[in-house]
Amino acid sequence: MHRAGTRILTVVLATALGAGALGCGLINQVKQTVDNVSAITNLADRMGKSGNLTFTAEYKTDDGTPTTVVQQPPKAAYIGKDGRFILTGDALLVCTGKSGQKVVCQKSAVQTGQLSSADQAAYLSAVAGGGFINTEMALGLMTAAALVPGVKIAENTATIAGQKSDCLDVTGIPQDANAGPNDVTAKEFHVCVAESGLLTRFKGVGTDDKAIGVELSKYSDKVDAQAFVAPKGAQIVEGTAPPVAGK
């Protein structure tokens, strides 16, 4: 994450060097972008460390739906109301079916890091609901917003589920920032990250005017190994390729 933040800052600084003869307005705009990148890079670097954490975190989405995230590198599991999405480092399990009903799990050989952010978002949406945001998704929105001219970022702090957190309020995202390959896909958002790098809150409004986000409600540094396997009695369907995300 530190390298990604450095690359973003380098691009902005290069733009600033080329803007010297173009007037104070553009220079001030570039300065604000540099300040935005600096604020986001600080949290991004911290969030990068969360990939090494072992924890169980319970989140609630905007509509109150609970989702549990269990991580013990390289394993991670997302357990939602409609199933679970599990990565074990060398396999992917996508299980659908509510508790007490027939559960079917599609198992595929997938190396850690092979899944795109879009695929992860689709799998998470299937098991946890469309408003769920994980660390990678939040980071993508943050870094995209940092490079948009005119975006305003305010820094503040909060304590969420006992975790002291640094937060950013990101507003003023222009609508034309949501129409390119590096689109922001949000009108505004509020993000908080604990000292450990754990995402503790993300609240925003998508470009479809729907609320997105999560808030930490419970945290433990302990994990249950059963979170990383298919539920008891589930039907396992073996495959050589990942199931189509969202289906």
Secondary structure, 3 states (H helix, E strand, C coil): CHHHHHHHHHHHHHHHHCCCCCCHHHHHHHHHHHHHHHHHHHHHHHHHHHHHCCEEEEEEECCCCEEEEEEECCEEEEEECCEEEEECCCCEEEEECCCCCCCEEEEECCCCCCCCHHHHHHHHHHHHCCCCCCHHHHHHHHHHHHCCCCCEEEEEEEEECCEEEEEEEEECCCHHHHCCCCCCCEEEEEEEEECCCCEEEEEEEECCCCEEEEEEEEEECCCCHHHHCCCCCCEEEEECCCCCCCC
